[in-house]
Amino acid sequence: MATALQPRGGHIQLFAAIGVGQVQWRLLSGNNREIGRGAQVFADAESCRIAVKELQARFHETETFVRRAGGHSWTWQVSLAGKPVAAAAHNYDRLIRCERGLAQFVAQVAVAGVGPVLMLSQARRWRTSVG
């Protein structure tokens, strides 16, 4: 059981924008901050959940990449069999922060539980795709 001194680990949330019909996933920290998200979209929650479970089972086969996202920003990506499967939730202003964000994702994603509920929202940020 988590306490104030011992935060919970991350958990995976499935989400979709209302009216779009595409499901994505994201890894949230114990305090619900987005750490990273899936790089693909899925037709339904079940196919998204299956893809997450496959990633978790095969995480030891993944490759991670850190690269410049622009003039003064950095991002990271995780690939499996040469295909992007996860990416940073946002760009970072420093390389060290990007590397720490990736390390946090790597430490939590393979053991994170997948939430049973599909979250629906009208938020614009949920309509963007990761690539």
N, C-alpha and C positions, 0 to 999 in steps of 0.2 A: 504494500500500500504506500502511495506517495505521501510525503509530508512537505511542509513548507521548506524544510532544509534539503529535501531529497525529491527533486522534481520528477514527474512522470517522463517516460520516453515519448518518442514521437508516435503519431498515428496517421493513417492514410485516410483521406476523405475523398469520396467520389463526388463530383459536382457537374452541373450543367446549367447553362443559361436557359431561362424560360423561353420556349418557342424555337430554340435552335435544334434540339434533339441530339446533340453530340455530347458524349460523356467524357470527362477527363478525370485525372486523379492528381492529388497533391499530398505531399508529406508535410504535416504540421508538427511543430514542436510541442512540448508539454504545455506551453502557455499559448498555444494556437497561432503561432507565427508561422507563415509559410516558409519552408526551408527549400523546397524544390518541387517540380511538378513533372508529370509525364509529358513526353514529347509527341504523343500521338492522341488522336481522338477516336472514340469508339461509338458504335451505333446504339449501344445500350449498356446499362450498369453491369450486367453479368459478363459481357465480353471484356469490359474494363477491369473488373475484379479478377478474371482469369489471367489477363495480361500482367497485372500486379503480382499475382501469386507466382507466375512463371519467372518474372524478374527476380523476385525474392529467392526462388529456388536456384536460379542460375546466376545470382549476383557475383559469385566468385569468378565468373567468366567475363565480366564487364571490363571495359576500358574507360578511364576518366580523362578528360581534357580540360585544361584551363587555357583561355585565349582572350585576347583583347576584343572587346565588343564595340569599341569606338575609340576616339582619341584618348580619353582619360578614364575608360571604364573597362571592367573585366567581367567575364562570365565563365561558367563551367557547363560541361555536358557529360553524360554517361551514355556509352554505346554498348550494345550487345550484338555480336555477330555483324559488326559494321553498321548497324542501324541505330540512330539516336533513340533512346528510350526514356531519358529524363534530362532535365536542364534546370539551371538556376531559376529561382522565382523572380529574380530581378538582377540587374547589372550592379556591380560593386565598384566603388570609387577607388579602391586599393587592391592590389594583387594579393596581399596577405589576408584581407577580409574575404576575398573570393576563395582562396585556398581553405580558409577556416570554414566557410559555408559548405564547400564540397566535403570536407572532412566530417562535418556534422551530418550531412546527408548520408554519406557512406556508413557512418557508425550506426545510423538509426533505421534506414530504409529496409534492410533485409529482415529485421525483427519486428517491425512496426505492425500493429494490428490494422486490419482494414475495417473501417466503420460500416455498419449494416445499412445505413440510410444514404440515399442519394440527395445531396443538397441542391436545391434549385434557387436561382437568384436572377434578378434583372440587372445586376451589376455589370457595367461595361467591361471591367477588367477580366471577367470570366469569359468574355467572348473572344479574347485574343488567343491565338494559338502560339505554341512554343515551337521554335524551329532552329 
